[in-house]
Amino acid sequence: MTAEITPAHALAMAFSTQARQWAIAGGAPELSIRVAQQAAFLVSMAVAGGDVCIGLEELAESLENRLDADRLRHALLDSSIVGTPEARAALPLILDADDRLYLHRYFDYEDRLARSLAQRAAASTTDAIGAGMKSLLASLFAANDDATSPDWQKIAAAMALLGKLTIISGGPGTGKTTTVVNLLACLLEQNPDCRIALAAATGKAAARMTEAIRQRAAHLPAKLQARLPSESHTIHRLLGVTPSTGAFRHHAGNLLPIDALVVDEASMLDLALATKLFEAAPNTARIILLGDKDQLAAVESGAVFAELSINPSLGDARRAELAGLCDLPIERIQPPAPLTRGGLRDCVIWLNRNFRFASDSGIGQLAQEINSGAASAAIARLRANADNSLGWIEDSAPGASDALRQHIDSGYAAYLNALRKEGRSLANVFDAFGCFRILCAVREGPRGVESINRMVSNHFRAALQSPSDPDENSEWYPGRPVMVLRNDYVLKLFNGDIGIALPDASGALMVYFPDPETGYRAIAPLRLPEHESAFAITIHKSQGSEFDAVLVMLPLQHSRVLTRELIYTAITRARECMTIAGAETILDHAIQASTLRRSGLSARISAWSK
């Protein structure tokens, strides 16, 4: 049986063939031609899979006659298509001194981003910080007073006041939004005309950021609340989309008119977009990245936020500055040990105190076990059934078991009831739908998004039997929830937005979307950009969302996408309770499999920092 040729595989094959032709045209010896062709294929496939580069050992293992590192390196450099960081020219591949092999474009992105990060990390703010700021910080974070440990939220805000680059990593419930609201208050108190931009990777995350900041700002004086930014943008919208693919209106030659930039859900930033964002921000602007280093990385190449978060070390000089501004003895400011040395220093904070999950919370403890790769402990906790916040459905059959169907029916019961009510309000319908969600690891197969959505849709149509259901053969029916899959700037709909189909006053079926200005707006189904039903969504698509309860569906077989980062991301979407459905062996394998994206960003930051 012939394996299916994926688009990524086809592109890699085409690129490797072109690389061979270039090497032949350059007069390369036969060995170099063969090595360069294979290298082009492997690097192209690696980038399609999320890596930024490959190591020479992988190339060596793929060759019929394995070469040692020196011979392999010489063969590549003799191919006429491989350059070095010092001699790049217009060559399609770049080989660095540490035997990392890149597509030229991705080496360029990595090098440019590393240079910008190193420069910003080394820059100190010129803004005067007086005694009034120290007093304001104390009052804003007074509710966090804890004699047993320093307030890392307060320290993070102080760090952002002292420098031009701040990376704040923390899981759900660790106070990232609260930290940012208080920081913005400090910036606006310091400079009432401060131009602040809020951004996130997706429209859904951007909207949630705006709402979260509004909710957390109630404790601020009215004059400061009024000055807070009222809108958050997708990064693409902030930079200004143009008709040219990958090009933006704002770039190094046309900078964003901002003094501060806050990026939420920064773990979703890929290498290319991060590079363009940093280059479009003025050197004078503060940049604050918020995210969770343990979450899934971007769908595209790179794991930028995770790499930037690896080293929370603080030098003595920075500790002294923070101690003074936060009114703490310097010996109390002791950051955690770094995951690895190198990369950024003096600008990374890990928030570890959880305000949502208590220390004995089942979800919180399960998340810690998954992050540490303790599969046996995590599975034992699920099987013990000793915590109401955790559930486990042992289910490895292709079709949905009775227990699984009952759990799904129970999860969506409140939504079904809201749809049945006379005089229902859109707010109640959306609130009910937002209480529960099915999160799938994969799209296809009997336990993937497509199959589960069909199953739940059939149940809802049968349960409602609405006279306004236009056609039993149509995909549309009252109550159908949909997720937008592609940005539409004309309709102001963005990837990840959720709408619900309901009849309007005339009985015509429309799709309603929350709107920050009008409450809700209706769009005809035929006008929607690419979309799909949303009873079940992929775990990737759930990033940036929270639900009261989630059901995590594991596939029947292990997949390369199943990693501890994926499972961690899924279970931490739940505020109150979560259930995992699948086979124990699949979950065990997933928790022990950690995502490893090959990159040289940390090393390149260190090089630019010297």
Secondary structure, 3 states (H helix, E strand, C coil): CCCCCCHHHHHHHHHHHHHHHHHHHCCCCHHHHHHHHHHHHHHHHHHHCCCCEEEHHHHHHHCCCCCCHHHHHHHHHCCCCEEECCECCCCCEEECCCCEEEEHHHHHHHHHHHHHHHHHHHCECCCCCCHHHHHHHHHHCHHHCCCCCCCHHHHHHHHHHHECEEEEEECCCCCHHHHHHHHHHHHHHHCCCCCEEEEECCHHHHHHHHHHHHHHCCCCCHHHHHHCCCCEEEHHHHHCECCCCCCECCECCECCCCCEEEEECHHHCCHHHHHHHHHHCCCCCEEEEEECCCCCCCCCCCCHHHHHCCCCCCCHHHHHHHHHHHCCCHHHCCCCCCCCCCCCCCCEEEECCCCCCCCCCHHHHHHHHHHCCCHHHHHHHHHHCCCCCEEEEECCCCCCCHHHHHHHHHHCHHHHHHHHCCCCCHHHHHHHHCCEEEEECCCCCCCCHHHHHHHHHHHHHHHHCCCCCCCCCCCCCCCCEEEECCCECCCCECCCCEEEEEECCCCCEEEEEEECCCEEEEECHHHCCCEEECCEEEHHHHCCCCEEEEEEECCCCCCCCCCHHHHHHHHCCEEEEEEEEECHHHHHHHHHCCCCCCCCHHHHHHHHHC
